[in-house]
Amino acid sequence: DPIISNALRQRVVPDFSVGSWLYGRNFFAGVSVLQLIPQKLLSEGTSKNGSWVPHLVGTIGYKIYFDDDLHVLPSVMLKAATKGPISIDANIKMGLKDRAWVGLGVRSADALTILAGFNVNHLVNLGYSYDFTTSQLRAATRGSHEIVLGILLNNVYRVVCPQRMW
């Protein structure tokens, strides 16, 4: 977006976000507020402008065990900006031995997602997802890749089993 790229070349923009996370062996819930400092973005040489506004994000999920080795984890995430519609992401992951997972997701009126990943140990996990754009944005993008390296600080439940996966 030329408006945003021009604005970022001209000045430093402070940002501040805050959040809270609650989890146990079978559930998680979180809430955060992003971009607490609203910012005006102006593009030199155009009459267009934009702004960064605060976003509220909430998420919740619960792990359902079928047996010791197999579980599903349905989750939902709501995102709301002070200017714009509410976005809802619904996901379901199937996990094997608390080590590896595959899943599907849907983002309201925007995308379908496939995801996969594995827990390296109780401290590190690695994940991948691909979003298939289904909204009118598909004229500009066919989708997006995401690679996530997760660091699980203070993981008192040690959700990964100590035995080998296979």
C-alpha positions as CSV (number, residue, x, y, z in Angstrom):
1,D,0.0,0.0,0.0
2,P,1.8,3.2,-1.1
3,I,0.0,5.3,1.5
4,I,1.4,3.2,4.4
5,S,4.8,2.7,2.9
6,N,5.3,6.5,2.3
7,A,4.1,7.3,5.8
8,L,6.5,4.8,7.4
9,R,9.5,6.2,5.5
10,Q,9.0,9.6,6.9
11,R,8.7,9.1,10.6
12,V,8.9,6.7,13.5
13,V,5.5,5.7,14.9
14,P,5.2,4.4,18.5
15,D,2.9,1.5,19.3
16,F,1.7,0.0,22.5
17,S,-0.2,-3.3,23.1
18,V,-1.3,-5.2,26.2
19,G,-2.8,-8.6,26.8
20,S,-3.5,-11.4,29.2
21,W,-3.4,-15.1,28.8
22,L,-5.0,-17.8,30.9
23,Y,-4.4,-21.5,30.2
24,G,-4.5,-25.0,31.7
25,R,-3.8,-28.4,30.4
26,N,-7.1,-28.6,28.4
27,F,-8.1,-25.0,27.8
28,F,-6.8,-21.5,27.0
29,A,-8.3,-18.0,26.9
30,G,-6.8,-14.7,26.1
31,V,-7.6,-11.0,25.4
32,S,-5.4,-8.3,24.1
33,V,-5.7,-4.7,22.9
34,L,-3.4,-3.8,20.0
35,Q,-2.3,-0.4,18.7
36,L,-3.4,1.5,21.8
37,I,-1.8,4.7,20.5
38,P,-4.0,5.7,17.5
39,Q,-1.8,7.1,14.6
40,K,-2.7,9.2,11.6
41,L,-1.0,8.0,8.4
42,L,-0.6,10.6,5.6
43,S,0.8,10.0,2.2
44,E,2.8,12.9,0.7
45,G,1.5,14.1,-2.6
46,T,-2.0,12.6,-2.2
47,S,-5.3,13.6,-0.6
48,K,-5.6,10.1,0.9
49,N,-5.0,9.4,4.5
50,G,-5.5,6.5,6.9
51,S,-5.0,5.7,10.5
52,W,-4.0,2.9,12.9
53,V,-6.7,2.4,15.5
54,P,-7.0,0.2,18.5
55,H,-8.0,-3.5,18.0
56,L,-9.5,-5.8,20.6
57,V,-8.7,-9.5,20.2
58,G,-10.2,-12.3,22.3
59,T,-9.7,-16.1,21.9
60,I,-10.8,-19.2,23.7
61,G,-10.2,-23.0,23.0
62,Y,-10.8,-26.3,24.7
63,K,-8.9,-29.6,24.2
64,I,-11.1,-32.7,24.0
65,Y,-9.3,-36.0,24.4
66,F,-10.6,-39.2,22.6
67,D,-7.8,-41.2,24.3
68,D,-4.3,-40.6,25.6
69,D,-2.9,-40.2,22.1
70,L,-5.6,-38.3,20.1
71,H,-7.4,-35.1,20.8
72,V,-9.2,-32.2,19.0
73,L,-8.9,-28.6,19.9
74,P,-11.8,-26.3,18.7
75,S,-11.1,-22.6,19.2
76,V,-12.5,-19.3,18.2
77,M,-11.0,-15.8,18.0
78,L,-12.9,-12.5,17.7
79,K,-11.2,-9.3,16.4
80,A,-12.8,-5.9,16.6
81,A,-11.4,-2.5,15.6
82,T,-12.8,0.8,16.6
83,K,-13.5,1.4,12.9
84,G,-14.6,-1.7,11.0
85,P,-16.5,-5.0,11.2
86,I,-15.9,-7.7,13.7
87,S,-13.9,-10.6,12.4
88,I,-14.4,-14.2,13.6
89,D,-11.9,-17.0,13.2
90,A,-13.1,-20.6,13.9
91,N,-10.5,-23.3,14.0
92,I,-10.3,-27.0,14.8
93,K,-7.0,-28.9,15.2
94,M,-6.5,-32.6,15.6
95,G,-3.5,-33.5,17.7
96,L,-1.5,-36.7,18.1
97,K,0.3,-37.5,21.4
98,D,0.5,-33.8,22.2
99,R,3.3,-33.6,19.7
100,A,1.9,-32.9,16.2
101,W,-1.3,-31.4,14.8
102,V,-3.2,-30.6,11.6
103,G,-6.2,-28.4,11.3
104,L,-8.6,-26.3,9.4
105,G,-10.0,-22.8,10.0
106,V,-12.3,-20.3,8.5
107,R,-12.1,-16.5,8.8
108,S,-15.5,-14.7,8.5
109,A,-16.1,-13.6,4.9
110,D,-12.3,-13.7,4.1
111,A,-10.4,-17.0,4.1
112,L,-10.1,-20.7,4.6
113,T,-7.0,-21.9,6.4
114,I,-5.0,-25.2,6.6
115,L,-2.4,-25.6,9.3
116,A,0.0,-28.1,10.7
117,G,2.7,-28.1,13.3
118,F,4.6,-29.9,16.0
119,N,5.9,-29.4,19.5
120,V,9.6,-29.7,19.5
121,N,9.6,-30.0,23.3
122,H,7.7,-28.3,26.2
123,L,9.4,-25.0,25.4
124,V,9.3,-24.7,21.6
125,N,6.8,-25.4,18.9
126,L,6.8,-24.8,15.1
127,G,3.8,-24.3,12.9
128,Y,2.8,-23.5,9.4
129,S,-0.5,-22.3,7.9
130,Y,-1.8,-21.2,4.5
131,D,-4.8,-18.9,4.0
132,F,-6.8,-19.3,0.8
133,T,-8.4,-15.9,0.2
134,T,-12.1,-16.2,-0.5
135,S,-13.1,-12.5,-0.3
136,Q,-12.8,-9.8,-3.0
137,L,-9.2,-9.5,-1.8
138,R,-8.4,-12.5,-4.0
139,A,-8.1,-10.2,-6.9
140,A,-4.9,-8.9,-5.3
141,T,-3.7,-12.0,-3.5
142,R,-4.1,-15.7,-3.9
143,G,-3.4,-16.3,-0.2
144,S,-0.7,-16.1,2.4
145,H,1.9,-18.4,4.1
146,E,2.7,-18.1,7.8
147,I,5.4,-19.8,9.7
148,V,5.3,-19.6,13.5
149,L,8.1,-20.3,16.0
150,G,6.4,-20.5,19.4
151,I,8.3,-20.1,22.7
152,L,6.2,-21.4,25.7
153,L,7.5,-19.6,28.7
154,N,6.6,-20.9,32.1
155,N,4.9,-24.0,30.7
156,V,4.1,-25.5,34.1
157,Y,1.8,-28.1,32.6
158,R,4.5,-29.4,30.2
159,V,1.8,-30.2,27.6
160,V,4.3,-32.3,25.5
161,C,4.6,-35.9,26.6
162,P,8.2,-36.9,27.4
163,Q,8.1,-40.1,25.3
164,R,9.0,-40.3,21.7
165,M,6.2,-39.4,19.2
166,W,6.4,-42.5,17.0
